[in-house]
Amino acid sequence: MTKYICKCGRVVTKNTTADNTGNRDTAGCEGCPYLLPWGPMVWDDQQKGYTQDVKGYECRMSPTLEYASTYHGRADDKCSLHIVSLDLDFLDEVQAWIYDHANETLRADFSRGSMRGIEFYDKGRYSLSVLCAQNKKGVAAKAALLAEFFGPDKHRRDMTPEEEKAHILAAIEAGKTRAQRKENTMVYKDPSTGWMYRVSPKAGQDGCFCIEYIDPVSSAEWKPWPAEAKTKATISETIAEVLEARAKQNGWEPTEEKEWNKNAKNAQRVGAAVTTETSATANDVASPAIVMQTSAEKSPAPASPADAGAATQSLSAAEPASLEARPLDSLAFDFGADAETNAALLADAQVFMAGSMARVMAAKRAHDRTASNYRGSWGKWCELVGISRDTGDNMVRVAEQFGNIQYDGKNLIEVQPLTLLYDASRATTPPEIKAKVESLDITTHKQYREAMAALKERDAKIQELLEMSEAADRRADEAQAWAKKAESDAREAQKERDGARDALQAAKRRGDQWQEKAEARQARLQELENRPIQAAAVDSDEVDRMVTQRLEEELAKQMPRQQEEQEQAARDAYDAFILTARSLDNLWRTLKPQIARLAPDQKNGAKNLLLQKLMEVKEELIHACEDHQP
């Protein structure tokens, strides 16, 4: 057996060794904010999904219990953060801060209505996971979040651990007290009329509670009180406070539930023919009363919305005074404005407690009234009604964007969750997502996140396609530039090849000219040798000597010129080799990049083809050089 501790400090022994387990013996714990529903998940044909079949409520227990809020993680990395706390108000503030300041870089999904037992695993505390964007903005937003709520010791800035424990235990007791008060004082009676008033036991189709009335003498059915048609709230305790304020203002007193049950049975027996005596008997039973009329005479309830007059108008057009929950003088508070504006702001503060639409429109009116006041009137008003200024700004934004949108006769603010509208009204929300919220295609945060994720994924794919297109354009430009360069190199190589050919032809012409001159000289010598010499007495030796001398002189004159021509021809030939080598180098640079474009089965063939040609040139070059050696 292991000892476990509930959130209120109650110790329970249970035969298990789990770190986190449930206690379903919750008698007397009604109203505790840490009670969680339990039951199997069943298929709901109407909602087309699984819903929980709630069998009861349980408290999650742990072997050890800590009340101090802290966090696990670092402020300077891209990893997720885990904020652990039992203060649900504190977690609401953290979630609101993320919505208002870091909606694009941080993600957390805290909601009191969606808490799960497995999330109370850190010494009994709820663990809120905070994910950050994987970039510098995400890291900076996470650091700003921690700096806003936690000190260097990882504890809260606004409370010590002892103060936080006291605050949590007080919240538990307050919840139990409200639940007990709800059971004991839910029904009120007007002694002057005999009518009964209560808070509706279940939320209506709009998800709101309202005030109901019944005339026990003539009816057995509870009906919405037309005079309070606009006084609704999503939380039953909130509308119960309105009912209590009415009772106190008009002198109504609580009565027992069994009394209106008894009178309802009498009404069923008597039917429509109710006598004055029966009415008097019913009126004698009771206790104090509750209506807006102070007359002792019974005034019938409006039979239809048309009879209710201004009470059935939309909340966006309703005047604050029509929803008074208590007298203005009971709220002595100075907003720093003039007397008339101060009174109007007090009226707005009273309307604020009466449901989603009333809260939003009251915040909008109060914000408009304080827009020209620079002494903190708006902040004071938010403080009075118990919300942060950021939350008030969210409500104003929702009223401006969704206040006039109707859906099946109801305002969108009454249909959609406020936190969803907070997100949808942000400037960063794409118009197509906002339109889906307005048309009720998106009704939950999960659908909102999925739609945002799908939109981001679509944008990412579009961006990826754009980047791929730009990359393809860059590759095409590079290929075009390479082709132009290759073409330019080819032209240069062609010019060099043509220059080499011209040089070779010039050298050949010079050689031919030299050969022609040599042959001409040789022919001249031969002619001189063959010419007969007519002389009477000429010494043949002298003649030979003179001829030889003449030839030598002629050859001596021709030799420098021939030697110069030979040297020039040799230089021209060498230049031709240099040009050829450069041309081959340019051709190779042009050809080399083409190797990468060859198919694998083509590379060997191309290589062998080129090598074979190079070997042929090499062999011919070697043979040519050897043949011309002296």
Secondary structure, 3 states (H helix, E strand, C coil): CEEEECCCCCEEEECCCCCCEEECCCCCCCCCCCEEEECCEEEECCCCEEEECCCEEEEEEECCCCCCCEEECCCCCCCCEEEEECCHHHHHHHHHHHHHHCCCCEECCCCHHHCCHHHCCECCEEEEEEEECCCHHHHHHHHHHHHHHECCCCCECCCCHHHHHHHHHHHHHHHHHHHHHHHHCCCEECCCCCCEEEECCCCCCCCCEEEEEECCCCCCCCEECHHHCCCEECCHHHHHHHHHHHHHHHCCEECCHHHHHHHHHHHHHHCCCCCHHHHHHHHHCCCCCCCCCCCCCCCCCCCCHHHHHHHHCCCCCCCHHHHCCCCHHHCCCCCCCCHHHHHHHHHHHHHCCCCHHHHHHHHHHHHHHCCCCCCCHHHHHHHHHCCCHHHHHHHHHHHHHHCCCEECCEEHHHHCCHHHHHHHCCCCCCHHHHHHHHCCCCCCHHHHHHHHHHHHHHHHHHHHHHHHHHHHHHHHHHHHHHHHHHHHHHHHHHHHHHHHHHHHHHHHHHHHHHHHHHHHHHHHHHHHHHCCCCCCCCCHHHHHHHHHHHHHHHHHHHHHHHHHHHHHHHHHHHHHHHHHHHHHHHHHHHHHHHHHHCCHHHHHHHHHHHHHHHHHHHHHHHHHHHHCCC
